[in-house]
Amino acid sequence: MKSLRADVLFLQETHFRADHIPKFSNANYPTVYHSVNTEVKAKGVSILIS
């Protein structure tokens, strides 16, 4: 991710469950947002902002 030098990263198809979203810690991307589908473990998106 760092080699891309992106300010904002959009990760598609994350497949997280609503009750178990992993913790993401990265000094380059301290702000992270996750969107999950509460009905199935699919269609998830994560947004990382530097």
CHARMM internal coordinates of N, CA and C (Angstrom, degrees):
IC EDIT
DIST 1 N 1 CA 1.4529
DIST 1 CA 1 C 1.5286
ANGL 1 N 1 CA 1 C 110.35
DIST 1 C 2 N 1.3117
ANGL 1 CA 1 C 2 N 115.62
DIHE 1 N 1 CA 1 C 2 N -39.24
DIST 2 N 2 CA 1.4542
ANGL 1 C 2 N 2 CA 118.70
DIHE 1 CA 1 C 2 N 2 CA -177.36
DIST 2 CA 2 C 1.5285
ANGL 2 N 2 CA 2 C 111.52
DIHE 1 C 2 N 2 CA 2 C -64.95
DIST 2 C 3 N 1.3239
ANGL 2 CA 2 C 3 N 117.01
DIHE 2 N 2 CA 2 C 3 N -34.55
DIST 3 N 3 CA 1.4604
ANGL 2 C 3 N 3 CA 119.90
DIHE 2 CA 2 C 3 N 3 CA -178.90
DIST 3 CA 3 C 1.5311
ANGL 3 N 3 CA 3 C 112.17
DIHE 2 C 3 N 3 CA 3 C -67.38
DIST 3 C 4 N 1.3303
ANGL 3 CA 3 C 4 N 117.17
DIHE 3 N 3 CA 3 C 4 N -22.11
DIST 4 N 4 CA 1.4635
ANGL 3 C 4 N 4 CA 120.92
DIHE 3 CA 3 C 4 N 4 CA 177.19
DIST 4 CA 4 C 1.5262
ANGL 4 N 4 CA 4 C 111.75
DIHE 3 C 4 N 4 CA 4 C -73.74
DIST 4 C 5 N 1.3247
ANGL 4 CA 4 C 5 N 116.84
DIHE 4 N 4 CA 4 C 5 N -23.14
DIST 5 N 5 CA 1.4702
ANGL 4 C 5 N 5 CA 123.78
DIHE 4 CA 4 C 5 N 5 CA -178.09
DIST 5 CA 5 C 1.5295
ANGL 5 N 5 CA 5 C 111.66
DIHE 4 C 5 N 5 CA 5 C 55.11
DIST 5 C 6 N 1.3060
ANGL 5 CA 5 C 6 N 115.58
DIHE 5 N 5 CA 5 C 6 N 38.76
DIST 6 N 6 CA 1.4631
ANGL 5 C 6 N 6 CA 121.14
DIHE 5 CA 5 C 6 N 6 CA -178.71
DIST 6 CA 6 C 1.5258
ANGL 6 N 6 CA 6 C 110.33
DIHE 5 C 6 N 6 CA 6 C -88.22
DIST 6 C 7 N 1.3247
ANGL 6 CA 6 C 7 N 116.26
DIHE 6 N 6 CA 6 C 7 N 143.69
DIST 7 N 7 CA 1.4615
ANGL 6 C 7 N 7 CA 121.34
DIHE 6 CA 6 C 7 N 7 CA 175.16
DIST 7 CA 7 C 1.5213
ANGL 7 N 7 CA 7 C 111.57
DIHE 6 C 7 N 7 CA 7 C -83.02
DIST 7 C 8 N 1.3400
ANGL 7 CA 7 C 8 N 115.97
DIHE 7 N 7 CA 7 C 8 N -31.70
DIST 8 N 8 CA 1.4606
ANGL 7 C 8 N 8 CA 122.00
DIHE 7 CA 7 C 8 N 8 CA 179.90
DIST 8 CA 8 C 1.5250
ANGL 8 N 8 CA 8 C 108.31
DIHE 7 C 8 N 8 CA 8 C -133.55
DIST 8 C 9 N 1.3340
ANGL 8 CA 8 C 9 N 116.55
DIHE 8 N 8 CA 8 C 9 N 131.79
DIST 9 N 9 CA 1.4591
ANGL 8 C 9 N 9 CA 121.82
DIHE 8 CA 8 C 9 N 9 CA 176.89
DIST 9 CA 9 C 1.5210
ANGL 9 N 9 CA 9 C 109.08
DIHE 8 C 9 N 9 CA 9 C -118.40
DIST 9 C 10 N 1.3121
ANGL 9 CA 9 C 10 N 116.49
DIHE 9 N 9 CA 9 C 10 N 135.34
DIST 10 N 10 CA 1.4600
ANGL 9 C 10 N 10 CA 122.80
DIHE 9 CA 9 C 10 N 10 CA 175.97
DIST 10 CA 10 C 1.5215
ANGL 10 N 10 CA 10 C 107.69
DIHE 9 C 10 N 10 CA 10 C -113.77
DIST 10 C 11 N 1.3203
ANGL 10 CA 10 C 11 N 116.97
DIHE 10 N 10 CA 10 C 11 N 117.96
DIST 11 N 11 CA 1.4586
ANGL 10 C 11 N 11 CA 121.67
DIHE 10 CA 10 C 11 N 11 CA 179.38
DIST 11 CA 11 C 1.5180
ANGL 11 N 11 CA 11 C 108.49
DIHE 10 C 11 N 11 CA 11 C -106.87
DIST 11 C 12 N 1.3076
ANGL 11 CA 11 C 12 N 116.37
DIHE 11 N 11 CA 11 C 12 N 119.97
DIST 12 N 12 CA 1.4638
ANGL 11 C 12 N 12 CA 121.17
DIHE 11 CA 11 C 12 N 12 CA -179.22
DIST 12 CA 12 C 1.5213
ANGL 12 N 12 CA 12 C 110.84
DIHE 11 C 12 N 12 CA 12 C -96.66
DIST 12 C 13 N 1.3195
ANGL 12 CA 12 C 13 N 115.01
DIHE 12 N 12 CA 12 C 13 N 160.36
DIST 13 N 13 CA 1.4682
ANGL 12 C 13 N 13 CA 122.79
DIHE 12 CA 12 C 13 N 13 CA 175.69
DIST 13 CA 13 C 1.5237
ANGL 13 N 13 CA 13 C 112.20
DIHE 12 C 13 N 13 CA 13 C 53.84
DIST 13 C 14 N 1.3306
ANGL 13 CA 13 C 14 N 116.19
DIHE 13 N 13 CA 13 C 14 N 54.52
DIST 14 N 14 CA 1.4546
ANGL 13 C 14 N 14 CA 120.17
DIHE 13 CA 13 C 14 N 14 CA -178.25
DIST 14 CA 14 C 1.5322
ANGL 14 N 14 CA 14 C 113.38
DIHE 13 C 14 N 14 CA 14 C -78.54
DIST 14 C 15 N 1.3117
ANGL 14 CA 14 C 15 N 118.92
DIHE 14 N 14 CA 14 C 15 N -25.70
DIST 15 N 15 CA 1.4716
ANGL 14 C 15 N 15 CA 124.35
DIHE 14 CA 14 C 15 N 15 CA 175.44
DIST 15 CA 15 C 1.5268
ANGL 15 N 15 CA 15 C 113.57
DIHE 14 C 15 N 15 CA 15 C 57.13
DIST 15 C 16 N 1.3350
ANGL 15 CA 15 C 16 N 116.79
DIHE 15 N 15 CA 15 C 16 N 41.74
DIST 16 N 16 CA 1.4629
ANGL 15 C 16 N 16 CA 120.96
DIHE 15 CA 15 C 16 N 16 CA 174.45
DIST 16 CA 16 C 1.5192
ANGL 16 N 16 CA 16 C 109.65
DIHE 15 C 16 N 16 CA 16 C -89.12
DIST 16 C 17 N 1.3102
ANGL 16 CA 16 C 17 N 116.30
DIHE 16 N 16 CA 16 C 17 N 149.29
DIST 17 N 17 CA 1.4603
ANGL 16 C 17 N 17 CA 120.62
DIHE 16 CA 16 C 17 N 17 CA 172.21
DIST 17 CA 17 C 1.5112
ANGL 17 N 17 CA 17 C 108.25
DIHE 16 C 17 N 17 CA 17 C -86.54
DIST 17 C 18 N 1.3095
ANGL 17 CA 17 C 18 N 116.83
DIHE 17 N 17 CA 17 C 18 N 151.09
DIST 18 N 18 CA 1.4705
ANGL 17 C 18 N 18 CA 121.15
DIHE 17 CA 17 C 18 N 18 CA -178.57
DIST 18 CA 18 C 1.5206
ANGL 18 N 18 CA 18 C 111.72
DIHE 17 C 18 N 18 CA 18 C -63.24
DIST 18 C 19 N 1.3203
ANGL 18 CA 18 C 19 N 117.54
DIHE 18 N 18 CA 18 C 19 N -30.32
DIST 19 N 19 CA 1.4620
ANGL 18 C 19 N 19 CA 120.52
DIHE 18 CA 18 C 19 N 19 CA -179.04
DIST 19 CA 19 C 1.5289
ANGL 19 N 19 CA 19 C 113.14
DIHE 18 C 19 N 19 CA 19 C -91.38
DIST 19 C 20 N 1.3405
ANGL 19 CA 19 C 20 N 117.70
DIHE 19 N 19 CA 19 C 20 N -0.98
DIST 20 N 20 CA 1.4593
ANGL 19 C 20 N 20 CA 119.83
DIHE 19 CA 19 C 20 N 20 CA -179.04
DIST 20 CA 20 C 1.5317
ANGL 20 N 20 CA 20 C 110.74
DIHE 19 C 20 N 20 CA 20 C -146.02
DIST 20 C 21 N 1.3299
ANGL 20 CA 20 C 21 N 115.69
DIHE 20 N 20 CA 20 C 21 N 73.12
DIST 21 N 21 CA 1.4583
ANGL 20 C 21 N 21 CA 121.16
DIHE 20 CA 20 C 21 N 21 CA 176.22
DIST 21 CA 21 C 1.5183
ANGL 21 N 21 CA 21 C 107.16
DIHE 20 C 21 N 21 CA 21 C -93.09
DIST 21 C 22 N 1.3336
ANGL 21 CA 21 C 22 N 118.34
DIHE 21 N 21 CA 21 C 22 N 122.73
DIST 22 N 22 CA 1.4653
ANGL 21 C 22 N 22 CA 119.54
DIHE 21 CA 21 C 22 N 22 CA -177.15
DIST 22 CA 22 C 1.5261
ANGL 22 N 22 CA 22 C 112.26
DIHE 21 C 22 N 22 CA 22 C -67.00
DIST 22 C 23 N 1.3068
ANGL 22 CA 22 C 23 N 115.00
DIHE 22 N 22 CA 22 C 23 N 151.77
DIST 23 N 23 CA 1.4629
ANGL 22 C 23 N 23 CA 120.41
DIHE 22 CA 22 C 23 N 23 CA 176.07
DIST 23 CA 23 C 1.5221
ANGL 23 N 23 CA 23 C 107.65
DIHE 22 C 23 N 23 CA 23 C -81.77
DIST 23 C 24 N 1.3089
ANGL 23 CA 23 C 24 N 116.59
DIHE 23 N 23 CA 23 C 24 N 133.25
DIST 24 N 24 CA 1.4498
ANGL 23 C 24 N 24 CA 122.27
DIHE 23 CA 23 C 24 N 24 CA 179.67
DIST 24 CA 24 C 1.5152
ANGL 24 N 24 CA 24 C 107.97
DIHE 23 C 24 N 24 CA 24 C -120.02
DIST 24 C 25 N 1.3177
ANGL 24 CA 24 C 25 N 116.66
DIHE 24 N 24 CA 24 C 25 N 119.98
DIST 25 N 25 CA 1.4597
ANGL 24 C 25 N 25 CA 118.93
DIHE 24 CA 24 C 25 N 25 CA 177.93
DIST 25 CA 25 C 1.5263
ANGL 25 N 25 CA 25 C 108.53
DIHE 24 C 25 N 25 CA 25 C -128.17
DIST 25 C 26 N 1.3190
ANGL 25 CA 25 C 26 N 114.47
DIHE 25 N 25 CA 25 C 26 N 123.26
DIST 26 N 26 CA 1.4465
ANGL 25 C 26 N 26 CA 121.73
DIHE 25 CA 25 C 26 N 26 CA 179.64
DIST 26 CA 26 C 1.5214
ANGL 26 N 26 CA 26 C 106.79
DIHE 25 C 26 N 26 CA 26 C -149.61
DIST 26 C 27 N 1.3151
ANGL 26 CA 26 C 27 N 116.52
DIHE 26 N 26 CA 26 C 27 N 129.16
DIST 27 N 27 CA 1.4635
ANGL 26 C 27 N 27 CA 120.54
DIHE 26 CA 26 C 27 N 27 CA -177.44
DIST 27 CA 27 C 1.5232
ANGL 27 N 27 CA 27 C 112.03
DIHE 26 C 27 N 27 CA 27 C -63.45
DIST 27 C 28 N 1.3233
ANGL 27 CA 27 C 28 N 117.90
DIHE 27 N 27 CA 27 C 28 N -29.48
DIST 28 N 28 CA 1.4620
ANGL 27 C 28 N 28 CA 121.43
DIHE 27 CA 27 C 28 N 28 CA -179.97
DIST 28 CA 28 C 1.5258
ANGL 28 N 28 CA 28 C 112.54
DIHE 27 C 28 N 28 CA 28 C -77.01
DIST 28 C 29 N 1.3316
ANGL 28 CA 28 C 29 N 117.10
DIHE 28 N 28 CA 28 C 29 N -25.10
DIST 29 N 29 CA 1.4674
ANGL 28 C 29 N 29 CA 122.19
DIHE 28 CA 28 C 29 N 29 CA -178.68
DIST 29 CA 29 C 1.5257
ANGL 29 N 29 CA 29 C 109.27
DIHE 28 C 29 N 29 CA 29 C -131.74
DIST 29 C 30 N 1.3344
ANGL 29 CA 29 C 30 N 117.31
DIHE 29 N 29 CA 29 C 30 N 75.96
DIST 30 N 30 CA 1.4666
ANGL 29 C 30 N 30 CA 119.97
DIHE 29 CA 29 C 30 N 30 CA -176.11
DIST 30 CA 30 C 1.5291
ANGL 30 N 30 CA 30 C 114.74
DIHE 29 C 30 N 30 CA 30 C -74.12
DIST 30 C 31 N 1.3359
ANGL 30 CA 30 C 31 N 117.90
DIHE 30 N 30 CA 30 C 31 N -19.64
DIST 31 N 31 CA 1.4642
ANGL 30 C 31 N 31 CA 121.18
DIHE 30 CA 30 C 31 N 31 CA -179.51
DIST 31 CA 31 C 1.5156
ANGL 31 N 31 CA 31 C 109.35
DIHE 30 C 31 N 31 CA 31 C -105.81
DIST 31 C 32 N 1.3373
ANGL 31 CA 31 C 32 N 116.10
DIHE 31 N 31 CA 31 C 32 N 122.34
DIST 32 N 32 CA 1.4636
ANGL 31 C 32 N 32 CA 121.23
DIHE 31 CA 31 C 32 N 32 CA -176.97
DIST 32 CA 32 C 1.5226
ANGL 32 N 32 CA 32 C 108.94
DIHE 31 C 32 N 32 CA 32 C -132.72
DIST 32 C 33 N 1.3130
ANGL 32 CA 32 C 33 N 116.30
DIHE 32 N 32 CA 32 C 33 N 133.54
DIST 33 N 33 CA 1.4624
ANGL 32 C 33 N 33 CA 122.59
DIHE 32 CA 32 C 33 N 33 CA 174.97
DIST 33 CA 33 C 1.5247
ANGL 33 N 33 CA 33 C 108.49
DIHE 32 C 33 N 33 CA 33 C -122.31
DIST 33 C 34 N 1.3367
ANGL 33 CA 33 C 34 N 116.33
DIHE 33 N 33 CA 33 C 34 N 139.09
DIST 34 N 34 CA 1.4560
ANGL 33 C 34 N 34 CA 121.91
DIHE 33 CA 33 C 34 N 34 CA 178.15
DIST 34 CA 34 C 1.5228
ANGL 34 N 34 CA 34 C 109.16
DIHE 33 C 34 N 34 CA 34 C -122.82
DIST 34 C 35 N 1.3006
ANGL 34 CA 34 C 35 N 115.64
DIHE 34 N 34 CA 34 C 35 N 140.90
DIST 35 N 35 CA 1.4597
ANGL 34 C 35 N 35 CA 121.90
DIHE 34 CA 34 C 35 N 35 CA 172.27
DIST 35 CA 35 C 1.5220
ANGL 35 N 35 CA 35 C 106.76
DIHE 34 C 35 N 35 CA 35 C -121.91
DIST 35 C 36 N 1.3239
ANGL 35 CA 35 C 36 N 116.11
DIHE 35 N 35 CA 35 C 36 N 127.69
DIST 36 N 36 CA 1.4652
ANGL 35 C 36 N 36 CA 120.25
DIHE 35 CA 35 C 36 N 36 CA -178.92
DIST 36 CA 36 C 1.5164
ANGL 36 N 36 CA 36 C 110.01
DIHE 35 C 36 N 36 CA 36 C -127.18
DIST 36 C 37 N 1.3087
ANGL 36 CA 36 C 37 N 115.65
DIHE 36 N 36 CA 36 C 37 N 153.78
DIST 37 N 37 CA 1.4499
ANGL 36 C 37 N 37 CA 122.32
DIHE 36 CA 36 C 37 N 37 CA 174.32
DIST 37 CA 37 C 1.5245
ANGL 37 N 37 CA 37 C 106.85
DIHE 36 C 37 N 37 CA 37 C -91.20
DIST 37 C 38 N 1.3171
ANGL 37 CA 37 C 38 N 117.50
DIHE 37 N 37 CA 37 C 38 N 120.93
DIST 38 N 38 CA 1.4631
ANGL 37 C 38 N 38 CA 120.76
DIHE 37 CA 37 C 38 N 38 CA -175.56
DIST 38 CA 38 C 1.5271
ANGL 38 N 38 CA 38 C 113.24
DIHE 37 C 38 N 38 CA 38 C -74.41
DIST 38 C 39 N 1.3257
ANGL 38 CA 38 C 39 N 117.78
DIHE 38 N 38 CA 38 C 39 N -16.29
DIST 39 N 39 CA 1.4594
ANGL 38 C 39 N 39 CA 120.03
DIHE 38 CA 38 C 39 N 39 CA -177.25
DIST 39 CA 39 C 1.5316
ANGL 39 N 39 CA 39 C 112.69
DIHE 38 C 39 N 39 CA 39 C -88.94
DIST 39 C 40 N 1.3008
ANGL 39 CA 39 C 40 N 117.21
DIHE 39 N 39 CA 39 C 40 N -38.06
DIST 40 N 40 CA 1.4661
ANGL 39 C 40 N 40 CA 121.19
DIHE 39 CA 39 C 40 N 40 CA -179.55
DIST 40 CA 40 C 1.5203
ANGL 40 N 40 CA 40 C 109.54
DIHE 39 C 40 N 40 CA 40 C -137.66
DIST 40 C 41 N 1.3390
ANGL 40 CA 40 C 41 N 115.53
DIHE 40 N 40 CA 40 C 41 N 160.28
DIST 41 N 41 CA 1.4607
ANGL 40 C 41 N 41 CA 120.36
DIHE 40 CA 40 C 41 N 41 CA 179.54
DIST 41 CA 41 C 1.5264
ANGL 41 N 41 CA 41 C 108.85
DIHE 40 C 41 N 41 CA 41 C -87.07
DIST 41 C 42 N 1.3166
ANGL 41 CA 41 C 42 N 116.76
DIHE 41 N 41 CA 41 C 42 N 68.51
DIST 42 N 42 CA 1.4672
ANGL 41 C 42 N 42 CA 122.77
DIHE 41 CA 41 C 42 N 42 CA -178.84
DIST 42 CA 42 C 1.5172
ANGL 42 N 42 CA 42 C 108.69
DIHE 41 C 42 N 42 CA 42 C -157.92
DIST 42 C 43 N 1.3099
ANGL 42 CA 42 C 43 N 115.85
DIHE 42 N 42 CA 42 C 43 N 172.48
DIST 43 N 43 CA 1.4679
ANGL 42 C 43 N 43 CA 123.09
DIHE 42 CA 42 C 43 N 43 CA 174.20
DIST 43 CA 43 C 1.5231
ANGL 43 N 43 CA 43 C 113.22
DIHE 42 C 43 N 43 CA 43 C 63.96
DIST 43 C 44 N 1.3197
ANGL 43 CA 43 C 44 N 117.91
DIHE 43 N 43 CA 43 C 44 N 26.31
DIST 44 N 44 CA 1.4445
ANGL 43 C 44 N 44 CA 120.98
DIHE 43 CA 43 C 44 N 44 CA -179.84
DIST 44 CA 44 C 1.5243
ANGL 44 N 44 CA 44 C 112.43
DIHE 43 C 44 N 44 CA 44 C -86.58
DIST 44 C 45 N 1.3280
ANGL 44 CA 44 C 45 N 115.30
DIHE 44 N 44 CA 44 C 45 N 154.45
DIST 45 N 45 CA 1.4572
ANGL 44 C 45 N 45 CA 122.35
DIHE 44 CA 44 C 45 N 45 CA 178.66
DIST 45 CA 45 C 1.5220
ANGL 45 N 45 CA 45 C 108.04
DIHE 44 C 45 N 45 CA 45 C -139.10
DIST 45 C 46 N 1.3343
ANGL 45 CA 45 C 46 N 115.58
DIHE 45 N 45 CA 45 C 46 N 141.84
DIST 46 N 46 CA 1.4612
ANGL 45 C 46 N 46 CA 121.30
DIHE 45 CA 45 C 46 N 46 CA 172.61
DIST 46 CA 46 C 1.5252
ANGL 46 N 46 CA 46 C 108.22
DIHE 45 C 46 N 46 CA 46 C -123.06
DIST 46 C 47 N 1.3235
ANGL 46 CA 46 C 47 N 115.63
DIHE 46 N 46 CA 46 C 47 N 142.05
DIST 47 N 47 CA 1.4597
ANGL 46 C 47 N 47 CA 121.98
DIHE 46 CA 46 C 47 N 47 CA 177.64
DIST 47 CA 47 C 1.5183
ANGL 47 N 47 CA 47 C 107.21
DIHE 46 C 47 N 47 CA 47 C -122.82
DIST 47 C 48 N 1.3283
ANGL 47 CA 47 C 48 N 116.48
DIHE 47 N 47 CA 47 C 48 N 124.08
DIST 48 N 48 CA 1.4538
ANGL 47 C 48 N 48 CA 122.75
DIHE 47 CA 47 C 48 N 48 CA 179.06
DIST 48 CA 48 C 1.5146
ANGL 48 N 48 CA 48 C 108.33
DIHE 47 C 48 N 48 CA 48 C -113.23
DIST 48 C 49 N 1.3311
ANGL 48 CA 48 C 49 N 116.58
DIHE 48 N 48 CA 48 C 49 N 129.78
DIST 49 N 49 CA 1.4634
ANGL 48 C 49 N 49 CA 121.60
DIHE 48 CA 48 C 49 N 49 CA -176.09
DIST 49 CA 49 C 1.5229
ANGL 49 N 49 CA 49 C 109.26
DIHE 48 C 49 N 49 CA 49 C -123.32
DIST 49 C 50 N 1.3354
ANGL 49 CA 49 C 50 N 115.41
DIHE 49 N 49 CA 49 C 50 N 131.84
DIST 50 N 50 CA 1.4727
ANGL 49 C 50 N 50 CA 119.05
DIHE 49 CA 49 C 50 N 50 CA -179.81
DIST 50 CA 50 C 1.5120
ANGL 50 N 50 CA 50 C 110.69
DIHE 49 C 50 N 50 CA 50 C -83.99
END
COOR INIT
IC SEED 1 N 1 CA 1 C
IC BUILD
